[in-house]
Amino acid sequence: MAVTPQELDDYALRLSGLHQKLNPEELYQRQQQLEKESADQNLWSDESKAKKVMQELSQIRSLLADLGSIDENLKSLADLVKMQEEAKDNSLDKDIEALQRTVARQLNKLELVTYLSGKYDKNEAILSIHSGQGGTEAMDWASMLSRMYTRYFERKDWPYEMVGYSGGDEAGLKSVTYIVHSPYVFGYLKNERGTHRLVRLSPFNADSLRQTSFAGVEVMPLVEDTGEVEIRDEDLEFEASRSSGAGGQNVNKVSTAVRIRHIPTGVVVEAQSQRYQEQNRKIAMQLLKAKLWEIEEKKRQEELSKIKGVHHVAGWGTQIRSYVLHPYKLVKDLRTEYESTDPDSVLDGDLDMFIETELKYFAPLPTSAKL
């Protein structure tokens, strides 16, 4: 099918919008600044800061490269269309169709980035999964969700680490917590929080009865030490114990696991994945900051709802997605209405379309459309 002048104009308009929103001139200036920082011999004296510098630099280089590639491909597409019109034959059809698909895919990919405009959308993320009521069935479902998300992380090349784990009594798990180390992870995953429902024939029942199970997903940003979440030492109760999960030779021999209770809120966090107590304490403090951020964010959202009314049905504790394996096969997001008839693929980490649809559905309204 030939590319019409209207389609070319539409691509050019979308690309112009990306330039306005992403501002490549500012990105280039930021890239130069980060390159100077990355060349500093003392940068790696602070490993955490160094990793953030290198991650941001990589992200900006990727954005600029993608913008440049779309520019070139769109010009090439316009040239090919012009050549075909002048030659008045169809010999370039396959080349044009292939390049058109590339341009459309590149535009869609970069437009998703423009939806990540929230205050913490650029942050790394903490993702936790908790089994719901239902005993072994629910714990097995939580384990399936854990596999789904880790496969998704791997598809996206997002480094992640397990920082908390509580195994199931007979199968599966009661809870698991991951920190995902990549820019914009919170922006991509934030709408995954909520209750996930599974319907299937029970593998734990001799009669293979149909069973409904629930599990909860929490997603929080990894909050920087900017003073936005204030934690006073006197508000903390610290407890060390022997780790109970998998680990190195020190597990169960020395007190490396850390449990911290925030007295004013009653929030309790635990970390036991690392070999040394100080490492676990650092992780536990990161988890605590994220939990306290979530509490404050919930308060802000409730106040906003009182003023403006609720725009979308969302939030922790609500059912967001159903995964049906019997009597038919269907995964359906109950907010966006997006669905897939291939639950095996979804449970193997194919979440891109669900997450892309969420980003568009929950995108902030344009200024002119707000009350």
C-alpha positions, 0 to 999 in steps of 0.5 A, a space after each residue: 500500500 502506497 504512503 500518502 502525502 497525508 501520512 507523511 505529513 502526520 509523521 512529520 507533525 508527530 516528529 515535530 511534537 517530539 522535538 518540542 517535548 524532548 528538546 534535543 538542544 537541552 538534552 545535548 547540553 545535558 549530555 555534554 555536562 554528564 560526559 564531563 562528569 563521567 571523565 572525572 577520575 574521582 567519580 567512582 569514589 561514590 559508586 551510587 552517584 557514578 551509576 546514576 550519572 552513567 545511567 542518565 548519560 546512556 538514556 540521553 544518548 539513546 534518546 538523541 540517537 533515536 531522534 536522529 534515526 527517525 529524522 533520517 528515516 523519515 527523510 529517506 521515506 519521503 525521498 523513496 515516495 518521491 522517486 516512486 511517483 516520478 518513476 511511476 512503478 511499484 518496484 520500491 513498494 517493499 522498501 517503502 513499506 518496511 521503512 514506513 513500519 520502522 518510522 511508525 515503530 520509532 515514533 510510538 516508542 519515543 512518544 511513550 517517553 513523553 508520557 513519563 512526565 511525573 515527578 518520580 517517573 524517571 526513578 528506579 522502582 521497588 516492586 513487591 508482590 503479596 499473595 492474597 487470601 486463598 492459601 496455597 493457590 494464592 501463594 502459587 499465583 504470587 510466584 507466577 506473577 513474580 516470574 512474569 515481572 522478572 521475565 519482563 525486566 529481562 526483556 527490557 534489559 532492566 537490572 534487578 535484585 531481590 531484596 526481600 522474600 518470604 516463601 509459601 508454606 507448601 508452594 509459591 511465595 507469600 511475598 517478594 520484593 525487587 529493586 529494579 535499577 534502570 531510569 524511568 522504571 517507576 514511570 513504566 510500572 506505576 500503573 501495575 499496582 493493584 490486585 491481580 486475579 487468576 482463574 484456572 483449574 486448580 493444580 492443588 485439587 484432586 478434582 481439578 476444580 476451578 479456582 480464583 486467586 488474588 495477589 497484590 502488586 505494589 510499585 514505589 519509586 526509589 526515593 533519592 536523599 533529597 530531604 523530601 522524605 524526612 526520617 528521624 533517627 529517634 523514630 526508628 526501631 532497629 533489629 538485626 537477626 539471622 537471615 532465613 532465606 537463600 544466601 552465602 555461607 554467612 546465612 544463619 551464622 551471623 545476624 545480617 538480616 535487618 528489620 526497621 520499624 518506623 514508630 510514628 506510622 508503624 511501617 515495618 520493612 525488612 531486608 536480608 538479601 545481602 551478606 552484610 548487615 550494613 548493606 541490608 540496613 541501606 536497602 531497608 532504609 530505601 524500602 522505608 523511604 518508598 513506603 513513607 512516600 507512598 503514604 504521603 502520595 495516597 494522602 495527596 491523591 485523596 485530597 485531590 479527589 475531594 477537590 476534582 473528583 476521581 478521573 480514573 479508577 485506580 489505586 492500591 487494593 483495587 482489582 486491575 487485571 484478570 488472567 483467565 486460563 479456564 474455561 477460556 483464555 483471556 487476560 483483560 485489564 479492567 481499567 483500559 479494557 485492553 485484552 489478550 487471548 494469549 495468557 501464556 505469553 503474558 505470563 511469560 513477560 509479554 507486558 508491553 502492550 498492557 503497559 503502553 496502553 496504561 501509559 496512554 490511558 493514565 496520561 495527564 490531561 492537556 492543560 487546556 482540558 483541565 478544570 
